[in-house]
């Protein structure tokens, strides 16, 4: 479960639940946003809380459609609570992006809300319980990120094992001389490695397919055993870690998976083991991971996500056996275009009374505490 210090840090972009609730109450007394004007008042309004990364790459009209109006809270000079209260009756859908969690407080201020569309693979930034209670539909990202995430896992693994980034620095720093004796430490081949995957969902399955092609031996841990795969299933993560050379984190962040990868798991992985995380930073106890890496208690790490993004522990900067990227495992032109089309497609389908393209079943989700509304997305 989550302690208060984690919650306060993890919700720093949105404020703690108490702070947010206080802001909302104060805003009710001071709303000053001018009324909306449009050429077609019959169209529904879609709220965007924070500028999506898609807009940075494809322009501010990427989510436009003749079926709805976009209402961009981030363009308003008003604090978010005041803005929401000013437009409370008009908003029927919300597009949730990185750094903009959809909390129960936000949902309560939007009585006409009927749909939440998220651009991320994870759902830990949406209060799904509140959506279920209110009958609010949720549309997710489906499987559009699975291939890119899996490719990134393979890239990080090859980089760590073959020391590609470290070798690149070695050459650029002018350390490669013409002397005949070996100057650079040997790497390790990926083929034949025992790979343990934590979370055999759509991403984990794509990872397994790719690594099987390298001749890796796959095993996994998930909420339940998958009867349709032949991989060895371990019901406990510690047991999985003890029986693999590589541990790959692909599961969702929930109450149950927060700090799932702790000292016991890392110790079981051992001094030659490598860990890769392309899921969510807080699934790993980052302080313990840093300690193990610095002291040589595990062999290396490939990290795309971190516990307190964008902060990255400086102790990792000088370690050649650690390869890092800035939570961009899915940052490709093709996937961003697919994401743009998916967001628009879900909104248009909903307002046309058609089935959502990627509906989220609210009856079969792992438990999220009310405070687990993080500012993270992929």
C-alpha positions as CSV (number, residue, x, y, z in Angstrom):
1,X,0.0,0.0,0.0
2,X,1.0,3.6,-0.3
3,X,2.5,5.8,2.4
4,X,1.7,9.5,2.6
5,X,5.1,10.6,1.4
6,X,4.8,8.6,-1.8
7,X,1.3,10.0,-2.4
8,X,2.4,13.6,-1.9
9,X,5.4,13.2,-4.2
10,X,3.6,11.2,-6.9
11,X,0.7,13.7,-7.1
12,X,2.9,16.8,-7.0
13,X,1.7,17.9,-10.5
14,X,-1.9,17.7,-9.4
15,X,-1.5,18.5,-5.7
16,X,-2.5,16.2,-2.9
17,X,-6.1,15.1,-2.6
18,X,-6.6,17.5,0.4
19,X,-5.0,20.4,-1.5
20,X,-7.0,19.8,-4.6
21,X,-10.3,19.5,-2.7
22,X,-9.5,22.8,-0.9
23,X,-8.7,24.5,-4.2
24,X,-12.0,23.3,-5.6
25,X,-14.0,24.6,-2.7
26,X,-12.3,28.0,-2.8
27,X,-12.8,28.2,-6.6
28,X,-16.5,27.8,-6.2
29,X,-16.6,31.3,-4.7
30,X,-14.4,33.0,-7.3
31,X,-15.3,31.7,-10.7
32,X,-14.7,34.4,-13.3
33,X,-14.3,32.5,-16.6
34,X,-16.3,34.2,-19.4
35,X,-19.0,32.1,-21.0
36,X,-18.1,29.9,-24.0
37,X,-19.0,31.0,-27.5
38,X,-19.2,28.8,-30.6
39,X,-20.9,28.6,-33.9
40,X,-22.7,25.4,-33.1
41,X,-23.9,25.1,-29.5
42,X,-25.4,21.7,-30.2
43,X,-21.9,20.1,-30.4
44,X,-20.6,18.4,-27.2
45,X,-17.5,19.8,-25.4
46,X,-14.4,17.7,-24.8
47,X,-12.1,18.9,-22.1
48,X,-8.3,18.6,-22.4
49,X,-6.7,19.3,-19.0
50,X,-3.1,19.5,-20.1
51,X,-1.4,20.0,-23.5
52,X,-0.8,16.5,-24.9
53,X,2.6,15.5,-26.3
54,X,0.8,14.8,-29.6
55,X,0.1,18.5,-30.0
56,X,3.9,19.3,-29.8
57,X,4.6,17.0,-32.7
58,X,1.5,17.2,-34.9
59,X,0.0,20.6,-34.0
60,X,-2.7,21.9,-31.7
61,X,-5.5,20.8,-34.0
62,X,-4.5,17.1,-33.9
63,X,-7.7,16.1,-32.0
64,X,-10.1,18.4,-33.9
65,X,-13.3,16.9,-35.3
66,X,-16.6,18.3,-36.7
67,X,-18.4,16.1,-34.1
68,X,-17.3,18.1,-31.0
69,X,-15.6,21.2,-29.6
70,X,-12.3,21.0,-27.8
71,X,-12.0,22.9,-24.5
72,X,-8.4,23.5,-23.6
73,X,-8.0,24.1,-19.8
74,X,-4.3,24.8,-20.2
75,X,-4.9,27.8,-22.3
76,X,-7.0,29.5,-19.6
77,X,-5.5,32.0,-17.1
78,X,-7.8,30.6,-14.5
79,X,-6.6,28.0,-12.0
80,X,-7.9,24.6,-13.0
81,X,-10.6,24.4,-10.3
82,X,-12.1,27.7,-11.3
83,X,-12.0,26.7,-14.9
84,X,-13.8,23.5,-14.3
85,X,-16.5,25.1,-12.3
86,X,-17.1,27.7,-15.0
87,X,-17.6,25.0,-17.6
88,X,-19.0,22.2,-15.4
89,X,-22.3,21.7,-17.2
90,X,-20.8,21.7,-20.7
91,X,-18.1,19.0,-20.5
92,X,-19.2,15.6,-21.7
93,X,-15.8,14.0,-22.3
94,X,-12.2,14.4,-20.9
95,X,-9.0,13.6,-22.7
96,X,-6.5,12.5,-20.1
97,X,-2.8,13.0,-20.8
98,X,0.5,13.0,-19.0
99,X,0.5,15.1,-15.8
100,X,-3.3,15.4,-15.8
101,X,-4.8,12.8,-13.5
102,X,-8.6,12.5,-13.5
103,X,-9.4,12.4,-9.8
104,X,-12.7,12.0,-8.0
105,X,-12.7,15.7,-7.2
106,X,-12.4,16.6,-10.9
107,X,-15.2,14.1,-11.8
108,X,-17.4,15.6,-9.1
109,X,-17.1,19.0,-10.7
110,X,-18.2,17.7,-14.1
111,X,-21.8,16.5,-13.7
112,X,-22.3,16.0,-17.4
113,X,-19.2,13.9,-17.9
114,X,-19.9,10.7,-19.7
115,X,-16.5,9.6,-21.1
116,X,-12.8,9.7,-20.2
117,X,-10.3,9.0,-23.0
118,X,-6.7,8.3,-22.0
119,X,-3.7,8.5,-24.3
120,X,-1.7,6.3,-22.0
121,X,-1.3,2.5,-21.7
122,X,-1.6,2.7,-17.9
123,X,-4.8,3.6,-16.1
124,X,-3.4,4.5,-12.7
125,X,-4.1,8.2,-13.3
126,X,-7.8,7.8,-13.6
127,X,-10.2,7.1,-10.6
128,X,-11.8,4.1,-12.2
129,X,-13.9,3.4,-9.1
130,X,-15.5,6.8,-9.4
131,X,-16.1,6.3,-13.1
132,X,-17.8,3.0,-12.4
133,X,-20.0,4.6,-9.8
134,X,-21.0,7.4,-12.1
135,X,-21.5,5.3,-15.1
136,X,-18.7,7.1,-17.0
137,X,-17.2,5.2,-19.9
138,X,-13.4,4.9,-20.3
139,X,-11.5,4.4,-23.5
140,X,-7.9,3.3,-23.3
141,X,-5.0,3.0,-25.7
142,X,-5.6,-0.6,-26.6
143,X,-2.5,-2.3,-27.9
144,X,-1.1,0.6,-30.0
145,X,2.0,0.8,-27.7
146,X,2.8,-2.9,-27.4
147,X,5.2,-3.2,-30.4
148,X,7.1,-0.1,-29.6
149,X,7.5,-1.0,-26.0
150,X,8.7,-4.4,-26.9
151,X,11.2,-3.0,-29.4
152,X,12.5,-0.7,-26.7
153,X,13.0,-3.6,-24.3
154,X,15.1,-5.4,-26.8
155,X,17.1,-2.3,-27.5
156,X,17.8,-1.6,-23.9
157,X,18.8,-5.3,-23.3
158,X,21.2,-5.4,-26.2
159,X,22.7,-2.0,-25.1
160,X,23.2,-3.2,-21.6
161,X,24.6,-6.6,-22.5
162,X,26.8,-5.5,-25.4
163,X,27.8,-2.2,-23.8
164,X,26.8,-0.1,-26.9
165,X,26.2,3.2,-25.2
166,X,29.4,2.8,-23.1
167,X,31.4,1.9,-26.2
168,X,30.0,4.9,-28.0
169,X,31.3,7.2,-25.1
170,X,34.6,5.3,-25.2
171,X,35.2,6.1,-28.8
172,X,33.9,9.7,-28.6
173,X,36.2,10.5,-25.7
174,X,39.2,9.5,-27.8
175,X,40.0,6.4,-25.6
176,X,40.3,4.0,-28.5
177,X,44.0,3.7,-29.4
178,X,45.9,1.7,-31.9
179,X,47.4,-0.6,-29.3
180,X,46.9,-4.3,-29.9
181,X,45.9,-5.4,-26.4
182,X,42.2,-5.4,-25.5
183,X,41.1,-2.1,-24.1
184,X,37.4,-2.5,-23.6
185,X,35.6,-5.0,-21.3
186,X,33.8,-7.9,-22.9
187,X,30.0,-7.8,-23.2
188,X,27.6,-10.7,-23.1
189,X,25.3,-12.2,-25.7
190,X,21.6,-12.0,-25.4
191,X,20.8,-15.3,-27.0
192,X,20.2,-18.1,-24.6
193,X,19.4,-15.9,-21.6
194,X,16.7,-16.9,-19.2
195,X,14.2,-14.0,-19.3
196,X,11.5,-13.5,-16.7
197,X,8.6,-11.2,-17.6
198,X,6.5,-9.5,-14.9
199,X,3.1,-9.0,-16.5
200,X,2.3,-11.1,-19.6
201,X,-0.3,-8.7,-21.1
202,X,-0.1,-7.3,-24.6
203,X,3.3,-5.7,-24.1
204,X,4.8,-8.6,-22.2
205,X,3.6,-11.0,-24.9
206,X,5.3,-8.9,-27.6
207,X,8.5,-8.9,-25.6
208,X,8.4,-12.7,-25.3
209,X,7.9,-13.1,-29.0
210,X,10.9,-11.0,-29.8
211,X,13.2,-12.5,-27.3
212,X,12.2,-16.0,-28.3
213,X,13.6,-15.1,-31.7
214,X,17.0,-14.5,-30.0
215,X,16.9,-18.0,-28.4
216,X,15.9,-16.7,-24.9
217,X,14.1,-19.0,-22.5
218,X,10.9,-17.3,-21.3
219,X,9.1,-17.5,-18.0
220,X,6.7,-15.1,-16.4
221,X,4.6,-13.9,-13.5
222,X,1.1,-12.4,-13.8
223,X,-2.1,-12.0,-11.8
224,X,-3.1,-15.4,-13.2
225,X,-1.6,-18.1,-15.3
226,X,-2.2,-17.9,-19.0
227,X,-3.4,-21.3,-20.3
228,X,-2.6,-20.4,-23.9
229,X,1.2,-20.1,-23.6
230,X,3.9,-22.7,-22.9
231,X,6.1,-20.4,-20.8
232,X,6.9,-21.4,-17.3
233,X,4.7,-19.6,-14.8
234,X,5.9,-18.5,-11.4
235,X,3.2,-17.3,-8.9
236,X,5.8,-15.4,-6.9
237,X,8.1,-12.7,-8.3
238,X,11.0,-13.6,-6.0
239,X,10.9,-17.2,-7.4
240,X,10.8,-15.8,-11.0
241,X,13.8,-13.5,-10.3
242,X,15.8,-16.4,-8.8
243,X,15.3,-18.4,-12.0
244,X,16.2,-15.8,-14.6
245,X,19.1,-13.8,-15.9
246,X,16.9,-10.9,-17.0
247,X,13.9,-9.5,-15.3
248,X,11.6,-7.3,-17.4
249,X,8.8,-5.2,-15.9
250,X,5.7,-4.9,-18.0
251,X,2.9,-4.9,-15.5
252,X,0.5,-2.1,-14.5
253,X,1.1,0.1,-11.5
254,X,-1.5,-0.7,-8.8
255,X,-1.7,-0.8,-5.1
256,X,-0.4,-4.4,-5.3
257,X,2.5,-3.7,-7.6
258,X,3.8,-0.6,-5.9
259,X,7.4,-1.5,-4.9
260,X,6.8,-5.0,-6.0
261,X,10.4,-5.2,-7.1
262,X,12.1,-4.8,-3.7
263,X,15.3,-5.8,-2.0
264,X,14.2,-9.4,-1.8
265,X,13.5,-9.6,-5.5
266,X,16.7,-7.8,-6.5
267,X,18.8,-10.1,-4.3
268,X,17.2,-13.1,-5.9
269,X,18.1,-11.7,-9.3
270,X,21.7,-11.7,-8.3
271,X,25.0,-10.0,-9.2
272,X,24.8,-11.0,-12.8
273,X,21.1,-10.3,-13.3
274,X,19.8,-7.4,-15.5
275,X,16.5,-5.6,-14.9
276,X,14.6,-3.7,-17.5
277,X,11.6,-1.4,-16.7
278,X,9.4,0.1,-19.4
279,X,6.2,0.0,-17.2
280,X,6.0,2.5,-14.3
281,X,8.9,3.7,-12.1
282,X,7.2,3.1,-8.7
283,X,6.9,-0.6,-9.4
284,X,10.6,-0.8,-8.4
285,X,11.9,0.4,-5.0
286,X,14.2,2.9,-6.7
287,X,16.4,3.6,-3.6
288,X,17.0,-0.2,-3.3
289,X,17.7,-0.5,-7.0
290,X,20.3,2.3,-6.9
291,X,22.0,0.8,-3.9
292,X,22.2,-2.6,-5.6
293,X,23.6,-1.1,-8.8
294,X,26.2,1.0,-7.1
295,X,27.3,-1.8,-4.9
296,X,27.4,-4.3,-7.7
297,X,24.7,-6.6,-6.3
298,X,22.9,-6.8,-9.7
299,X,24.6,-6.8,-13.1
300,X,22.9,-3.9,-14.8
301,X,19.7,-2.1,-15.7
302,X,17.8,-0.7,-18.7
303,X,15.4,2.0,-17.4
304,X,12.8,4.0,-19.4
305,X,10.8,5.0,-16.3
306,X,11.6,6.3,-12.8
307,X,9.9,6.7,-9.5
308,X,9.9,10.5,-9.3
309,X,10.0,11.6,-12.9
310,X,11.6,13.7,-14.3
311,X,14.1,13.3,-11.4
312,X,16.6,10.6,-12.1
313,X,19.0,9.5,-9.3
314,X,22.4,11.0,-10.1
315,X,24.2,8.0,-8.7
316,X,23.3,6.2,-11.9
317,X,24.9,8.7,-14.3
318,X,28.4,7.3,-14.0
319,X,27.5,3.6,-14.3
320,X,28.3,2.0,-17.7
321,X,26.0,-0.9,-16.9
322,X,22.9,1.3,-16.7
323,X,21.2,2.6,-19.9
324,X,18.4,5.1,-19.4
325,X,15.8,6.9,-21.6
326,X,13.3,9.6,-20.7
327,X,10.0,7.7,-20.6
328,X,9.9,7.6,-24.4
329,X,9.7,3.9,-25.2
330,X,6.7,4.6,-27.4
331,X,7.9,7.8,-29.0
332,X,7.7,7.0,-32.7
333,X,6.1,8.9,-35.5
334,X,3.9,5.9,-36.4
335,X,2.6,5.3,-32.9
336,X,1.9,9.0,-32.2
337,X,-0.1,9.1,-35.4
338,X,-2.0,5.9,-34.4
339,X,-2.6,7.5,-31.0
340,X,-4.0,10.7,-32.6
341,X,-6.4,8.6,-34.7
342,X,-7.4,6.5,-31.8
343,X,-8.3,9.5,-29.6
344,X,-10.4,11.1,-32.3
345,X,-11.9,7.8,-33.3
346,X,-13.1,7.0,-29.7
347,X,-14.5,10.5,-29.3
348,X,-16.3,10.4,-32.6
349,X,-17.7,6.9,-32.0
350,X,-19.0,7.9,-28.6
351,X,-20.8,11.0,-29.8
352,X,-22.2,9.0,-32.7
353,X,-23.6,6.4,-30.3
354,X,-21.3,3.8,-31.8
355,X,-19.2,1.3,-29.8
356,X,-15.9,2.7,-28.5
357,X,-12.8,1.5,-30.4
358,X,-10.9,0.6,-27.3
359,X,-13.3,0.4,-24.3
360,X,-11.9,-0.3,-20.8
361,X,-13.9,-2.8,-18.8
362,X,-14.3,-1.3,-15.4
363,X,-15.4,-4.5,-13.9
364,X,-12.1,-6.3,-14.4
365,X,-9.4,-3.8,-13.3
366,X,-6.8,-4.2,-10.6
367,X,-7.5,-2.1,-7.5
368,X,-6.3,1.5,-7.5
369,X,-6.5,3.4,-4.3
370,X,-8.2,6.8,-4.5
371,X,-4.8,8.5,-4.1
372,X,-3.1,6.5,-6.9
373,X,-3.8,9.1,-9.6
374,X,-0.3,9.7,-10.9
375,X,0.9,12.2,-13.5
376,X,2.5,9.4,-15.6
377,X,1.4,8.2,-19.2
378,X,2.9,6.3,-22.5
